[in-house]
Amino acid sequence: MPSQRALGIAVIGTGKMGADHVRRLQHVISGARVTAVVDIDENRAKTLADASEGCTAYTEAAAAMAAQDVDAVLIASPGPAHEAALLDALGCDLPVLCEKPLTPDAASALRVLEAEQKLGHRRVQVGFMRRYDTEYIKLKRLLDSGELGRALMLHHRHRNLSMPPWFTNEMLINDSVVHEMDVTRWLLGQEITAVTVHKPAPTSHAPTGMDDPQFVLFETEFGALADVEIFGHCGYGYQVHAEAVCERGTVRIGDEPGPRLSADGRWGGRITPDYIERFDDAYDREVQAWVDATRRGEVTGPGVWDGYAAAAVCEAGVLSQREGRRVQVELTERPALYR
Ligand code: ISE
């Protein structure tokens, strides 16, 4: 593992998120550079590689991982492609930052968990970037300080302006609510034990076949409750709020962070259009922390256990969404590597 020279990174998947990470690694992050981009769309990979000095385009992840100038891997391909790339990277003992979801179901996440355990040390960080958002960090510190007493409930709101045309009902759980699964586990320090998905009459802006919005309820191992409003087509912007209700007070984050303008007898501000802008700082902090830890030979962020636990909750959520009933979450025992 090089500690002096910049870390050579292969970015796998060059869609919206992958391309944004390439830009970030080239222009914002220190101590790393993109040496490979991988995409099944050869032209897309080549266009991106040609714009970055010393970067090669590949159509196969395994070929990029075998290259001399690749020291670590950032996986930003669609969720169903993650397992193969993760297993290849673990097979080469390469450090990985894998965008969420780790994998789209619990069985495949368990296979990744087993592969990392077999390796005997942690190599994978999962891209739950909200853990790097300043407001979420302050909320976590406040809850951990005990100043407000025990957290009894969390209320989450997760609204998107609209979803891409290929977005499915299941993806509202697997790709969107997965963030609330992770922050609920992280903020409370508890596993989620059951999920119930409710569906109000949908908005007229919902595409055919999509129940939008949905209301998701989590139960946790020590009796806290967390609810999530997931709204894929709210039509006015991207909003993520969280409120913790504790024994001695409540705390809320995500109200628009200024500037607040007062003019013409009104006050107001701007709502970010999407998650790339809303969580831009969090992505920067997440990737810099991953690069720094990797150069020290460490893994410090959310790992494969967190990705697996979220995948198990997602699986229960999708079943509840389909069958309209409360579904219990089945988790394997937490291995020593993740304690
Ligand atoms: C997207 O994939 C994300 O990860 C965003 O953070 C989330 O807010 C959005 O709903 C997802 O589609």
Residues whose N, C-alpha, C, O or C-beta is under 5 A from the ligand:
A	BS01	ISE	N160 D175 S176 Y275
